[in-house]
Amino acid sequence: MEAEVGAMPLPTSTDHEKETPTRLEGRFTAMVVCWVLGIGCLFSWNSMLTIEDYYVNLFPKYHPSRILTLVYQPFSLATLAILAYHEATINTRKRNLFGYILFFFGTLAVLLLDLATSGKGGIGSFIGLCAISASFGVADAYVQGGMIGDLSFMLPEFIQSFLAGLAASGAITSGLRLLTKGVFDNSQNGLRKGALLFFALCTIFELLCVLLYAFVFPKLPIVKYYRSKAASEGSKTVSADLVAGGIYSHSGEDEANSTIHERLSNKELLRENIDYAMDMFLIYLLTLSIFPGFLSEDTGSHNLGSWYALVLIAMYNVWDLVGRYIPLIKCVKLESRKGLMIAVLARFLLIPAFYFTAKYADQGWMIFLTSFLGLTNGYLTVCVLTSAPKGYKGPEQNALGNILVLFLMGGLFAGVTSDWLWLIGKGW
């Protein structure tokens, strides 16, 4: 195929076997960019979750920690289902850019909504906040499925970095929230001031993600190599990204590739990987049945007072981040399909553990359990998403990445719904 001067030609499968991708430039830079883009994927939503103390104070009758999540998930799940079904023909570049731009305007809207209402709360403000939460769900479906699908045919380290960024967004937002709460804790209307500063920083960061994905990531040599390889295997989703990276191809050759390289259908991929899909569903079913609703509203009063829920959320986020780096140590990475399923099912013992800890134990045990919940969530997520795509061609890896994220989102929605079961018998 023809390319501009200095651009990389699309490799054939034979070229790929001969060339060592690790020699291509930009590997470390790509990992850093993936990490930042991972942060941006959940930064807006985690920001909304992390300032639950402000929203609980602003909307005490509406259960914001549960309602906002319950609004977010259906929009995310429905959008992702549509995108996953049509993933083979969707322009990945436009998909991801749309998602990050929507995140930017959503975080800006949260800031403007609070300023316009002077932080007075009320049903109108809460409905507006729910609408923004729904937009975050749509943006998440565009970005998370698009990025993981895109990175599935690149190095496993890129997926790991992106997933670590997802967890880092929670850890960073928790740290920023604790900082802003501490700075404004003793000032008049300090809770609102901290929240406003918090979302101002988040808005700036989302703009950075838009610029990184649009102008930096597609130009990295190692990224261009893997996208070129995917195109040579019949992928139609990477064409706009290749053009952004300076690689142009003839449509006639693309059509030839699509006929030469047949791929498994989504149903066939799901049938071959149903255990991985159920792993993702069950991991997030358990996690979201506890975090953040149960931790925010059902752990009682303790010595930490108003800081208690923030500390629990921070500990979950920090250990979720740690768990996503553990699989980098090859000897402790769990790749056995049977072993992964056993580990995922064993996590459900955490439900009675949290129940009895909240009822009888002190805050130290609750912090420990919350940390373990985060650690296992991050570890198992990376193990599944880096193991599943092995052995498939680029278009199949992209499709499988979207399918697994769809089941992840399904688990999130089921978990958020199950979280309401904790309220049984509490007179609500």
Disulfide bonds with the S-S distance in Angstrom:
none
